[in-house]
């Protein structure tokens, strides 16, 4: 009969066991490795930050005094001296130039070389990078200069057109227009035409141009008739012979020109001579605004000091650019009894340095060998304007914040490394470790359920088809799923076959039972030798009707004990053994009844199984010896045969069901059932059976409890 898949019974679901911690060891190691890798990256980053923090502080402190020395060197330069003298003046001003106090009492405006050198050395010039023009507006540092302001301009101008004596109209000539607005609100204007002397004509042959610039009070392009020049207004204009720009042709090319003016400011002169103390520089100098224009013929403005793009001269505020974030420079004047603060400058961090707040807090908490929060250094400076003390204070926390800004940019690299580690872990976890874990759990469930005593529950419904795929794990899972499916189908078919065999054996047993009943009637006398054999056949047929396995049927068999003369029993066994195919069984009768508590039929089965086992292993022609050794409570029956010894570790195992060496005798022995039956029946009769090796073979010992008489229960 053939069965289709629908005819096969379904298997129960597998019971999932609790796996020990060792089953997750590799998974724990895998997760631990990635966790340690991530911690190593974080630890490496923190270690590098701590080391960089220490090195940054060491580098900063090493360069800290060098920074102060550089600042002092800048202030020792004439431009620095100028900045110290004009510490209170604003470096820039809208609407005009702010005159500065020069580091000398007067300026030789009439000598072009000295005037240009004084401007370059003092650094007082405002310059325009587009054409290289520059202009210095300053006053001497002494009141004896007479309340004047010096204007020295180094420009590139076309050839100047000189004014003829007596000419009132200034439109055709080159001239300067100067205005000064003092701190008290007074405004003064001057117009100064260019006048060339007769010994310095404007022509290419001479190669140069030199002339005076004479000042008149007023503004506009015309002089009043009878106007007199201002006596203390002096000025000169020098123009070089060569063209300022290569490639231009004489005589109308632009030339490098130096304009030097000495302009008296009446408001200053009045204030100066009105006070006996003659305070200088004038009060409100920082509020003074100067304006200078140079106009060519037809009023064309060739230079204007108010034009955009001017770069102011060096001032103390420029020192702030040399300071790092968190640094403070304090400049004090030491000429008086108590130091007077000149200025205090604070360094600014770069605007584009953005630091993550959490990273800044982390770096500030990192350990450092230097626990100070500030460093400080000071140095004295002596100049023509006085003695000064420069104190530079540095904030070490600002160094940590600067490091935080750098670390913020680098944190993306660390974050990318951690993200790569996490991604690698996720890929391996989902692609390999998780399928392996699922496969391990299901395999453990299969192994656990293989111990189930019911065969049909040992495999159960184990499904790994969800793990199929094209990779190695998928192929392994697919192969295992196909193999398990075939095993399941085999188990189901085997289950059906066992059921069918059981039904068949029960039918056969039923057919055998009927003639056995008749034989039992014919041999009903207990003295009849055939009676007990028919009884044994009936008992075997009853096993066929059971639903248990052979071992279970044997274990469940019922044994009824009674008093038995073991001496007489062994005598009959030795006499009838040849009829069972076991020759040369020897027994020496005791000569008197020895009563034991046993079931005759079951004991006959036990002895028969032991004799068959001894017959299989004895040398051909050797005898099997039966002995009887009674004591006070038990009777020992020995069965000895010559032959190979039994391994020591198998002396107890040979009595277990199914344990055999695989050999089969003529009676179908060798399936591991005979000695199991012997031990089971002996236990049911209150006895024991053991095996032991002797010098020349093996001895089985059957021990049975003694009985007092035939009627003992």
Steps between C-alpha positions, in 0.01 A plus 500: 500500500632847408436815697506857373605804699142567603470153647798552734430615856630844601780529754470706820688826547847477654554597861764775525752440781671766709845531349799539736725803490767299318267476200525879459877516556597576142222752465610668823859501374386651169302777670782550749757539222297773328425667833870500590581630153260790545634567851855485361416767242342722767788431740756578229321827421490598869866408546603706198288792626663483843850485348420780254359708786826462691714572193284802408550647844874436485526656152289794608707567809822467297377761250329717760812697597604517136167668425566758770853561366359550151248753631774692684714500185209645303459777754876577496472570128428866415152403383449335837630811675251701299223264609599539867502879474157494336351230717185701567433597137257308285676326211227596253251783473220586265507831315875559506840418637583502870846647555741297705768613742838440337787352704705815436440867572502627140519376145739647240235559236730695268738208430336227289741230615462580870125538471460166321737329744313640802171368364641158421680464834209614713240299311247780524380478139158396385543320169284389212599160357343559158755762386755497781418850619549590865440796728629576849313753716669573831608749761830520683528375854620839623305822555787701352398393148246780513163331467541370146405175329723333241355345186745290297355318199693264269283481186502433127381819328508654153746786449386795708404832337650793688323828586638815356558782752190716546260246348176482699321229302620162620299291256780470239770413757574212736416575861427336833183542706539438874238510775526434875215450743626513857349339806322819612304515174707771324564444129788656308554489122805568288567501133862459390600546132821356361764761417815402314808716537679630195794269556283184482300507171260221413653330199640161407847637441547593860383160609310605814257742658525690828285779633339663799144454613378828646195501725213750509208504740173407332355249264405505137673524164582874515701724730373833623675798365758615746492174695822432681647156552497350848844563640540170685341289225794343321520228244697341219428270206766281343440293186752253358621521142418142402153375431346307789351235266727328247406552138363853535662777301624832626415776571135447604537162680412455866795530731580413854436811706563604859276766649616634839287761684531680831152626588448728804172439684388824657280331763801306629728803497250704695453227761873441519602859569198573714615260770827547688548128535483453123340155506579290197374318303188708468189387683254316281766400248324167444189696392688705243424429132731598216419496131748542212428522128737560205328651202639528151405743224124550451438384857570131431547320832824304466516394866246501783584382851135412555493236228418144600745215539742667740707279729559667834847508661604253762328544837479310825172346384694316233680306774174320575541315172819342636320366807340159514155436637491544876820711515493845661772763447518775759721806429577731794701822514757505779609865499272607785498377856227249425479307172240644265310276266563591138288231338384144547462275196327166481564237235206364307447144385460442130139547395493175305621288792188322612527242774242252619402592860507137616847454353623816670374378836665163438839653417485731801450195723781296349792454742807716452836524673461880515207597720542877459225701336710805401857593407643849529813683389607866510775711347601869527550730205690831503445745217534871429140549610544328838523164678235234453424159642336235281322217680372209294252259657402176329199283576592131474131411477488692172769264366272211590213674320716548192587131517128430527443689174763283329365186663149588383620487142679170567206352690334421169787263427455322834125495445551352155726227645240415766227501235709265284551267797127505578414438134744207485347360820149544363583330170669203671231481769209494257676311224686234698475499879122521523438217248763291679330571835160403362644188344675417829180536702304283262777240485512500881123449506539205261779348711300553819189335359697202370503382863118478503387140565231529237652456158240711323595802716876485445517704183186706525437801281843659450485759222809686378363597160488868604880500509538395136709723278778515245782548747683233700254506791205494264637197313574322830154578636337392176690172497413437864136585436484255208677229702271548800196491276611165361570368851158622615330323213699187583399522866137543405514202265684294764231592749232382261695185426533422872130550548428268210746238627343515844159447348638213294668335799186534704308333219761225481495464876124465492530223242766324710306537826210281384705182436702571816178489699432157357856387578456628853196276542691200365798571728316638797679278752776694673709181508494488122840634373324675211271689734750767595619549142144559386464747788812688384364519148175646634696761696702598191179537299359731765801731443395528136173659609682776695563849364838553666847432365667160569697642790186655647308176444773299672512745788121493536477119495341342811696238698328280763753352743464177695725255682720316252749219551795657326703177516233305315453795261869512405505120455218526242674796331821302458308197368281694255769749378599281199138523376540879495824472297737554794721195543723389785336687790621346822343513845578303817171462697502589868306182593243692712233761416619865508197725506506852350234764439467518119273458198593180321421622149672836544804337662514255209510797261780659705714185506433432133619851400813468713576152357455625142733790573760259647458265205583777252834586657633161633767316301367211298487176706524674838229451764269747676497439874203566727568530874276552801623687814233555768551718808274614783281742298590462136581226252765571235484321165823522300526462123865472388644468155851517364573766241594868453462737792253788505646849508488646851296803392244269337433265794198707605400638160438156340175477697361817341249477220653497151863457613662228287812425302285447190557126462189280455473135580277241355213603727505864395694626803740786490243784492562610857172368647586169672704630792261794537214248537710301750568801723138621478351162597757452778412837646127416489574178692701692764834377371805632318727401215863600461793417274866463590817398319689189622845368422378297202164655407184670630265417788138622527356488853123487559396567861147414616338534842450175690159347578428261791262251334288420197206691645695821567348807341 
